[in-house]
Amino acid sequence: MAKKNVELASGRKIELKEMSVDEVDFCQDIAQIVYNEEGEVSTVRGVSKSRTAWIRRGLAGGDFKDFSLDMKGFAGDSVIKELNEAEKNELMQLIQGYQNMGE
């Protein structure tokens, strides 16, 4: 699968990887939107789980103290724990954008 190098606003260099359609579907299906009786969004559940799933599956490498992939080829906990909240949010958006969804 293809890879792409990007730099986060923090200056951390990251390598993204192209995900399979099944991996993208898995990540998209995690978040749940709950509507109230008026049909308005009342709650969104699973946002953090979804973000972590995108990062695990879409991260191929980068500036980390101890970058490693598990047996499935996903980024390990130690890698994700090095990222602050702003980096996680930015990285998830970059990973999603790299998947060429809707093109």
Secondary structure, 3 states (H helix, E strand, C coil): CCEEEEECCCCCEEEEECCCHHHHHHHHHHCEEEECCCCCEEEEECHHHHHHHHHHHHEEEECCCCCCECCCCCECHHHHHCCCHHHHHHHHHHHHHHCCCCC
